[in-house]
Amino acid sequence: MVLSAGARVRRTVLGLGLLLLLAGLGAALPDSPARAEQRYTLKFATLIPKGTGPMKVLQRWRRELEERSGGRLKLRFYPGGIQGDEPQVLKKIRFGQLQGATFTGYGIGRIYSPARILEFPFLFDSYAEIDAVREQLMPEFRKGFRERGYELLGWAELGFIHFFSRKPIHSLQDLRRQRVWIWEGDRLSEVWFKVAHISPIPLSIADVYTSLSTGLIDTVYATPLAAAALQWANKAPYMTDVPMANGIGAVVVSNRFFRRLPEDLQALLRETGARVGRELTRISRVDNDKILEVLEHNGLRRTSADLDPVELRHLSAQAAHDLAAEDYIPQRLFDRTRTLLSRLRATTAAASTRP
């Protein structure tokens, strides 16, 4: 049958209309299986070396996410600093090359610096104090991270930080005579060392081992676990008994990535990330004690530092004043933390005197 030109036009128009109708119906129908099963890959960097206890915690997290999401959410790890120092990792997250990472206090300071109140030098005396104060401050921290473009999934305490040195350090005067490393760009350490009249040598963390080997520096600060994993303790065999600070860490993803996820995967990340933070805290505290025994067996020597508590309080107050002036850690947060600690210590002292 031969159609006229008009009939062919009408058939074409009818066909186009049918296609548009089907397209409209398709838009109104529930998500297709292909769309509902969309897969996401979280590229995740960490300074944690392979084979360590904390890295095993992260690997278990990866397996749980993939299993519970039915393969919709995958984690791809870049351990041992292969994606660079923490400032480099933050830059890659901003450019979308990475979506998440673990950070120490140094990186946390570049995201939300007030959270570094939890690792302020010579402020906390015990893990119990740290845990109690952190519980009160965490809602504020989560809000602060979110406002700066990150979802704080988990919080990790890395343990107390000590000085490791080539020669024993017994006092602040001894410390002032050392060539002390400072993480380049770490504002908290810069201010504290300045008020303590210590002139540190700023370096990237990647350059520390080589600099210890060549003698450019002779003193570093780290948790025992980090000093062992990074082999710093091999070059600096003396550790001060008095810890200088509490190490903090965070498990974060970018808001840009997090908000693209369906609600069930967001909830899964939040739930498992919080548990990972707690497990990293637990294993770090246990492993710090264990590795310290190993280090001592291999020649590490603890040195007793005769540090004047009054002098330390004076230095910390001056550093707090300077950091508050530039709003790195607001004065109200210092005041709130000191109030929480005073109440906690008073309660603890009262409990210890009861019969």
ABEGO torsion letter per residue (X at the ends): XBBBAAAAAAAAAAAAAAAAAAAAAAAABBBBAAAAABBBBBBBBBABBBGBAAAAAAAAAAAAAAAAAGGABBBBBBBGGAAEBAAAAAAAAAAGABABBBBBAAAAAAABAAAAAAABBGABABAAAAAAAAAAAAAAAAAAAAAAGBBBABBBBAEBBBBBBABBBABAAAAAABBBBBBBGBAAAAAAAAAAGBBBBBBBAAAAAAAAAAGABABBBBBAAAAAAAGAAAABABBBABBABBBBBBBBBBAAAAAABBAAAAAAAAAAAAAAAAAAAAAAAAAAAAAAAAAAAAGBBBBBBBBBAAAAAAAAAAAAAAAAAAGABBAAAAAAAAAAAAAAAAAAAAAAABX
